[in-house]
Amino acid sequence: LTAGQACKRLSKKRGTCHPDEGREIYEIKGRKYDIKNIAETEKVVFVELIEPHPDPETKEVYRTPLVLVLEFQDDKILRGRHYCDPKISHLHLTEKQIREAME
């Protein structure tokens, strides 16, 4: 999932979304996010996802499970945080390992 696709998916819950929103911060050429769940309250959106990123030296792909917490004010992101387990964020988890852990 690219930043633009994520924005469109969030816009179904939050209203409108500018096509370039998130592009500068989140979109990295060739990287696609695997969004597992989205939940929201009136002012907060929670996104559970898998973030893949290649090792620049070995080109192996790391897959980091994480949660984003996005706080909104006036229909704009006021503050965002992400949480992950640092003990597993530098492991080369396979797609199968991620899938089994999410079941």
HUCOR-V727433 format. One record per run of one state. SS is the DSSP state (alpha for helix, beta for strand, coil for the rest). FROM is the first residue (numbers start at 0). LEN is the number of residues. If there is no record, write none. Layout:
# HUCOR-V727433
ss->SS from->FROM len->LEN
ss->SS from->FROM len->LEN
This chain:
# HUCOR-V727433
ss->coil from->0 len->2
ss->alpha from->2 len->12
ss->coil from->14 len->8
ss->alpha from->22 len->4
ss->coil from->26 len->6
ss->beta from->32 len->8
ss->coil from->40 len->3
ss->beta from->43 len->11
ss->coil from->54 len->6
ss->beta from->60 len->13
ss->coil from->73 len->2
ss->beta from->75 len->9
ss->coil from->84 len->10
ss->alpha from->94 len->8
ss->coil from->102 len->1
